[in-house]
Structures are given as C-alpha cells and as structure tokens.
Amino acid sequence: MSKNSFTHIVIGLGGLGSAAAYWLSRQAGNEVLGLEQFELGHVRGESQDHSRIIRLTYHNEQYVRFAQASYRTWAEMEDDAGEQVVVKTGELNFWPEKTTLVEDDYNNSMAACGVPFERLDAVEMAKRFPQFRFPDDIHGIYQPDGGLVGAIKANDAHRRMARRNGATLLDNMPVTSIRQVNGGYRVVAGGREFEGEKLVIAAGPWTNEALKHFGFQLPLQVTHEQVSYFSSPHLDEFRPDRFPVWIWMILDNFYGFPVYGAEGVKVAKDRFAPVDPNNRSFEPDARNEKEVSDFVANHIPRAHGPVLYTKTCLLTHTPDVDFVLDKVPGHPGVVCAVGATHAFKFASIIGRTLSDLVLKGKTEHDISLFRFDRPGLQPDGKGFAIHGFGDHPAEG
Ligand SMILES: Cc1cc2nc3c(=O)[nH]c(=O)nc-3n(C[C@H](O)[C@H](O)[C@H](O)COP(=O)(O)OP(=O)(O)OC[C@H]3O[C@@H](n4cnc5c(N)ncnc54)[C@H](O)[C@@H]3O)c2cc1C
C-alpha cells in the first residue's frame, strides 16, 4: 500500500517548491512528499524556460548577500547533481540618463558586500561588447559574476535528486483542502488524503488559493509576461562566452540573454498585464513582441531576425516587490515562499531556507525583509500600483 503519511509535504513543484523538496530530502529522505497540481515541468506557471538571470546587482545589501548565498547553494547542488546549471556570462546593466532607479543604491550595496564591478562609458562598452548599439549618453555597469541559471535543467535536477534521496513527488495532484489535525495537517489532493506534520507552500501564482485554507490572504497580483527568441545568421556572436546577460535599468525594463537552450537570442520586456492564473491565454501579445523586436533591431542589430518563438508565462507580484519567505502566521509548522517577480536566481537558497525553517525553525540568513508581517503586506500598507510600484526592476 502506498504511503500516505509524511513528515513534510511540499505544495507546488515549480522552481521554488522543487528546490525545497530537494533540500528537505537531503535530510529527511522518504519523509518528504511533493504535490504538483499539473504535470511536472508544465509551462502554466513561472519557472519553466531555458534561462533566468542570476545577478549580484541588487539595490540593497540584504539582497546582495542573499544572492551571494544563492551562488553557494547552486554550487553545492551542482556538485551533487554532477551537472552545471549556473553559467557565468558576465552581466551588463545599461543606465540611461532618465530612470527612476537609483544607481548609487546598486553600486553602494555591491561595494559594501565586496562585489567587484566596473563602470563602462559608451566608448569602452562599444569596444568590449560590439554587439550593442547605444547612444553616447548611456553608461554601463559590468559585473563579471552575473549570468544565467538553466531553469528547466535546474528544476529537473532538483526533482531528480529529491527522488533519488527517497522523496515521493506526485504530479496531477491539485491540493484542494488542508485541515489541521492532531498537531499536523490533513491534505487532500487528487482524491487522495495525506497527513503531514509540516507544510511548505510554494504555489506561485496560486499562493492565495493555498493560503485560504489557513484563513489568510496576501496582497498579490499575477501578470501575464512573455519572452521572445530571435533567430539570426550571426548566433555565434551571441553565445555565452561572448555575450553577457543584460538589463536596461528602468522599471518595465528590457532584458536579455545569450543563446542558451534554444537557437535564438532571448529578449523580453515586462508587460505587467494582470491576469487570472486559472483562465489566461497562452497567446503572445503582438504589441509587446513588436516592441521587443524593434528594440533588438535598433540596439542589438546582428541578433535581429525572425522571432523563433515567444513564450508566455505568469509572474506573481507583491506590492513592495520583496519576496515572502516566512512561517505562516499562527502556523509555525507551515512555511511559504512567494517569488515576487525575481526569485529564480534565488531558488536554490530559498529552497534551502524553506528546508531550514521547517527542519530547524530558523535560518542563518537575514530574511527580515520577507516577513508576512512587514508593513508592505498589510491591508493598510501602501497597496498595489502595478507598473512603477517598486524601487527595483523585475527581470520578468
Ligand atoms: C518571463 C519571466 C522572466 C523572469 N526572469 C527572471 C530572471 O531573469 N531571474 C530571476 O531570478 N527570476 C525571473 N523570473 C521570476 C522567477 O521565474 C519566479 O520568481 C520563480 O520562477 C517563481 O517560482 P515559483 O516556484 O514560486 O512559481 P511556479 O514555478 O509557478 O510554481 C508554483 C507551482 O505550484 C503549483 N501549485 C499551485 N497551487 C497548487 C496546488 N493547490 N496543488 C498543487 N500544486 C500547486 C503550480 O502548478 C506550480 O507548478 C521571471 C519570471 C518570468 C515569468
């Protein structure tokens, strides 16, 4: 008879939940159950594309240090997996003269955390990265550790290793009920009942559907985003050893990647189009695709060519763009993570932290920004104004 009782149950096996299941399984082995409402590796959520940017360029020290820790946990995970998921390409951030972002916040935070970076003027940028064409009033900040995480690869590896460690991961098992029983929780999923002492909620765009079982809701908004892959006869100039990840440093920004996973240069621009995750289109938005195509034609001309494909996905926003990573109030045995638009690079350290919170009740990392009870998440907080709502850009 199959096992129905586990010490730990992870709800949601996207980027963050798969990482949590892996880190939990390193200590708790077959006492870990992961439940995913769709098939493993589905494309309806936030985490399933070839690449996500990883970077140390953040606007405050807490994020920079958390990103440094994430590089370390990715490396530990890569050792265990015997495969590389982080590819350092260098990161080039373009600072136009007009932006609401504060460059000093980024540079000072990196300096305080010992992160090396260089300021490049237009001439130096053109010399080092001739693939880009920009006017002279733009300068760049180059950070050599930036790069990409192979997201699909990382998700697969996390789940594969969790299973290798004894975890049970079940797909097509939507969690429809969670009740507190005997000091633990009874979870109904896909017509089966499971018992767990501790729960991890990593439900991405469906977080509030999961939290409603605890009488709790967060001020989240879900948006429909997309990325486009451009084919070009010059793809060799855009391989990871020659072309960095890059971000245009304004809100609703453009950002892009070298050729990785698909034979195309990947470029995107935030849309911030609110959507119901249960009733959304998978059709790309033609206007966004054209804006991105025009940007590539003007600024990365040799990458420009026909769109190979445009892939849509969802993004979950908190009002202050900071993650949620905490115990659910009133439920010390339940932890929850929300990626707040920029978490894939942190999937490893978030997975590790969720595991530590569940196993030890604490973490060595400063996660005070990500608390449930911070002002930005309270009903009387500043509220939601998607598009221009935070002081740092989302990549997605
Ligand atoms: C276009 C785009 C570009 C991005 N670029 C970057 C980037 O460059 N760098 C970066 O760091 N981040 C980036 N992000 C953000 C990052 O991808 C997300 O923050 C991260 O993937 C969130 O992962 P998640 O596990 O929370 O969500 P998801 O991957 O959506 O996983 C949640 C999972 O929970 C499952 N689930 C939900 N409810 C239930 C239930 N009741 N029962 C069972 N299962 C359930 C869902 O089916 C889903 O599989 C980008 C996002 C997008 C969309």
The ligand as a Tripos MOL2 file, in Angstrom:
@<TRIPOS>MOLECULE
LIG
   53    58     1     0     0
SMALL
NO_CHARGES

@<TRIPOS>ATOM
      1 C1          9.1230   35.9920  -18.1890 C.3       1 LIG1
      2 C2          9.7530   35.8190  -16.8370 C.ar      1 LIG1
      3 C3         11.0800   36.1440  -16.6860 C.ar      1 LIG1
      4 C4         11.6920   36.0230  -15.4480 C.ar      1 LIG1
      5 N1         13.0130   36.3140  -15.3540 N.ar      1 LIG1
      6 C5         13.6580   36.0820  -14.1970 C.ar      1 LIG1
      7 C6         15.0670   36.2140  -14.1550 C.ar      1 LIG1
      8 O1         15.7030   36.5190  -15.1730 O.2       1 LIG1
      9 N2         15.6950   35.9600  -12.9710 N.ar      1 LIG1
     10 C7         15.0040   35.6020  -11.8470 C.ar      1 LIG1
     11 O2         15.6380   35.4120  -10.8210 O.2       1 LIG1
     12 N3         13.6590   35.4460  -11.8690 N.ar      1 LIG1
     13 C8         12.9860   35.6610  -13.0190 C.ar      1 LIG1
     14 N4         11.6340   35.4840  -13.0820 N.ar      1 LIG1
     15 C9         10.8860   35.1600  -11.8550 C.3       1 LIG1
     16 C10        11.0030   33.6960  -11.4820 C.3       1 LIG1
     17 O3         10.9130   32.8950  -12.6320 O.3       1 LIG1
     18 C11         9.9070   33.3570  -10.4620 C.3       1 LIG1
     19 O4         10.0370   34.2340   -9.3350 O.3       1 LIG1
     20 C12        10.0160   31.9130   -9.9770 C.3       1 LIG1
     21 O5         10.1000   31.0470  -11.0740 O.3       1 LIG1
     22 C13         8.7900   31.5750   -9.1150 C.3       1 LIG1
     23 O6          8.7570   30.1740   -8.8780 O.3       1 LIG1
     24 P1          7.5730   29.5120   -8.0740 P.3       1 LIG1
     25 O7          8.0020   28.1430   -7.7570 O.co2     1 LIG1
     26 O8          7.1630   30.4220   -6.9670 O.co2     1 LIG1
     27 O9          6.3210   29.5280   -9.0740 O.3       1 LIG1
     28 P2          5.8730   28.4050  -10.1410 P.3       1 LIG1
     29 O10         7.0100   27.9910  -10.9610 O.co2     1 LIG1
     30 O11         4.6710   28.9260  -10.8380 O.co2     1 LIG1
     31 O12         5.4960   27.1680   -9.2490 O.3       1 LIG1
     32 C14         4.3280   27.0970   -8.4660 C.3       1 LIG1
     33 C15         3.8350   25.6770   -8.6070 C.3       1 LIG1
     34 O13         2.8460   25.4000   -7.6530 O.3       1 LIG1
     35 C16         1.8710   24.5590   -8.2590 C.3       1 LIG1
     36 N5          0.6500   24.6750   -7.4640 N.ar      1 LIG1
     37 C17        -0.0180   25.8000   -7.1650 C.ar      1 LIG1
     38 N6         -1.0990   25.5300   -6.4100 N.ar      1 LIG1
     39 C18        -1.1060   24.1880   -6.2070 C.ar      1 LIG1
     40 C19        -1.9790   23.3010   -5.5160 C.ar      1 LIG1
     41 N7         -3.0780   23.7400   -4.8820 N.pl3     1 LIG1
     42 N8         -1.7020   21.9900   -5.5190 N.ar      1 LIG1
     43 C20        -0.5840   21.5170   -6.1540 C.ar      1 LIG1
     44 N9          0.2590   22.3090   -6.8360 N.ar      1 LIG1
     45 C21         0.0090   23.6270   -6.8680 C.ar      1 LIG1
     46 C22         1.7550   25.1820   -9.6480 C.3       1 LIG1
     47 O14         1.1120   24.3360  -10.5610 O.3       1 LIG1
     48 C23         3.2020   25.4340   -9.9810 C.3       1 LIG1
     49 O15         3.8110   24.3290  -10.5910 O.3       1 LIG1
     50 C24        10.9730   35.5700  -14.3130 C.ar      1 LIG1
     51 C25         9.6380   35.2190  -14.4660 C.ar      1 LIG1
     52 C26         9.0260   35.3230  -15.7110 C.ar      1 LIG1
     53 C27         7.5790   34.9110  -15.8630 C.3       1 LIG1
@<TRIPOS>BOND
     1     1     2 1
     2     2     3 ar
     3     2    52 ar
     4     3     4 ar
     5     4     5 ar
     6     4    50 ar
     7     5     6 ar
     8     6     7 ar
     9     6    13 1
    10     7     8 2
    11     7     9 ar
    12     9    10 ar
    13    10    11 2
    14    10    12 ar
    15    12    13 ar
    16    13    14 ar
    17    14    15 1
    18    14    50 ar
    19    15    16 1
    20    16    17 1
    21    16    18 1
    22    18    19 1
    23    18    20 1
    24    20    21 1
    25    20    22 1
    26    22    23 1
    27    23    24 1
    28    24    25 2
    29    24    26 1
    30    24    27 1
    31    27    28 1
    32    28    29 2
    33    28    30 1
    34    28    31 1
    35    31    32 1
    36    32    33 1
    37    33    34 1
    38    33    48 1
    39    34    35 1
    40    35    36 1
    41    35    46 1
    42    36    37 ar
    43    36    45 ar
    44    37    38 ar
    45    38    39 ar
    46    39    40 ar
    47    39    45 ar
    48    40    41 1
    49    40    42 ar
    50    42    43 ar
    51    43    44 ar
    52    44    45 ar
    53    46    47 1
    54    46    48 1
    55    48    49 1
    56    50    51 ar
    57    51    52 ar
    58    52    53 1
@<TRIPOS>SUBSTRUCTURE
     1 LIG1         1 GROUP 0 **** ****
